[in-house]
Amino acid sequence: MSSAVRLNSTLKYILIPLMALILLFLGAQVVWGSQQVNLIVDGVKIEPDVPAYIDHNSRTMVPVRFVTEALGSFVSWDGKEQKVVVKRGNVAVELWINEKTARVNGENKLMDTAAALKDGRTMVPLRFLAETFGMTVSWDNESRSVSLRLPVVLPPSSDKTKTVTVTGSIVNIRSGPDTSLPRVTQVKAGTVLTVIGELGEWYEVDVPGFQKGWIAGWLVDVNEAGREYSGGIGGNDGLNFSLLPFPRSALIMKDIVNVRSSPGANFPLIAQVKCGQKLAIVGEQDDWYEVSLPDGRTGWIARWLTAVVYSPHVGPSRGAGKSVVIDPGHGMTHLWDGSDPGAIGPSGVVERDVVMNISLKLGDILLKEGFTVIFTRHGDTSLTLSERANAACAANADLLVSVHANASTNPQLSGTMTFYCSSREPGQEAINQNRMVLASVIQVELVALLQREDKGVREANFLVLRESLVPAVLVETAFISNSVEEKLLASSEFQRLSAESISRGIKNFFGR
């Protein structure tokens, strides 16, 4: 036998078993990656909209939506850089598709696997993120389950909590107790902050959305420990507390919302609720509602994921059986830029706060008339414009009013206007007529009471109007960019007249 023949024969005996092993290994990987992975968070099984899987590095990969909804994180996507940013608490993680180097608070970290695109969805390594955020991760091979335990944070003792109320118009929160240190964010007059430390004339405080920072003592009033602050949400006279005696429920406006054991994203998950569910509110703390669950338990849900339904007291009244969605404009939270303030007037009056006050006064009037009232927000919200429009459908409401203050680059422009949106679909003539009538009757009352220039009823393709399935209008009460009307908008009386005007228009619409 020639040497060439002997070599080929030898290679055959080596290569065939080797190829078999390779094929067996690859087959095992395919089977391994295709088997279901169960996800358990604080003892509750979570089923993401896209199944988790084990990648070729034997790491569990989950969709970014799971990271947002189940782990209480904020996620953003940069398509140009193929980058995912995940933020939870004071930790920000940057991940790049197919890159094993991540960045944690600006510091490079080497991972043992990489984020990936699978069937058009962004998948991220669960263990790396969970451990980076201080969670406990374990794997049960028999049930093929990944279990996560979120960090436990003890709730503060309410009778020892010290708070301060911001007295300055717009006040800087700094990274440390000195005016020369970097500004973290800003807060407005009336904001209540929990004190977690003190140094000289400075207070270290919890700041919603920005973790913590320092505020000068001469720009705040100190509230007594254990005393509940009765101030308001922006504006001059704040939250209208006559709303509080009315029964209220949280209307879930996201696909799935986590229910926690205490008011905070770090507390154990005890249940999940779905979009459209209405849960009685039995308590409130900071930006969280304590709600009554269908099984009799109570738990806490984030306020910014809900609309709030107020029910009138039983009794004959003009609005009996009718319900109205009130959408205070702006106030939508963004990952990096904080909350959307809307337009800001020349002296610093903020649209978001003014329209909140008008909306609260409007809700108070309607409730006393026997209407059911649904607010799309009470503070800041993460509801999109589409979700705010859909609140009417979820609550089975009769109409929607979105309250705004106008703005222009021309500071001389002034006046009041009301918008509606006409559908171009065939067979919508009656619906379009109702929308126009609602806008018209409200505009008439606004001009009559506010005594501002009549800018008329106008058509506009605003999303919150376009996607509402009930008659909907957007009211521009006055121009916040006009110095005269900015002062009016900041006044309690003008806010009350605005609310009274809109309520009269609504009652005229139903009574026509």
ABEGO torsion letter per residue (X at the ends): XBAAAAAAAAAAAAAAAAAAAAAAAAAAAAAAAABBBBBBBGGBBBBBABBBBBBAAGBBBBBAAAAAAAAGBBBBBBAAAGBBBBBBEABBBBBBBGBABBBBGGBBBBBABBBBBBGGBBBBBAAAAAAAAGBBBBBBAAAGBBBBBBBBBBBBBAAABBBBBBABABBBBBABBBAABBBABBBBBGBBBBBABBBEABBBBBBBGAGBBBBBAAABBBBBBGBBBABBBEEAAEBBAAAAABBBBBBBABABBBBBABBEAABBBABBBBBGBBBBBABBBEABBBBBBAAGBBBBBBAAABBBBBBBBBEBBAABGBBBBBBBBEGBBBAAAEBBAEBBBAAGBBAAAAAAAAAAAAAAAAAAAGBBBBBABABBBABBAAAAAAAAAAAGBABBBBBBBBBBABAABBEBBBBBBBBABBGAAAAAAAAAAAAAAAAAAAAAAAGBBBAEBBBBABAAAAABABBBBBBBABBAABAAAAAAAABAAAAAAAAAAAAAAAAAAAAX
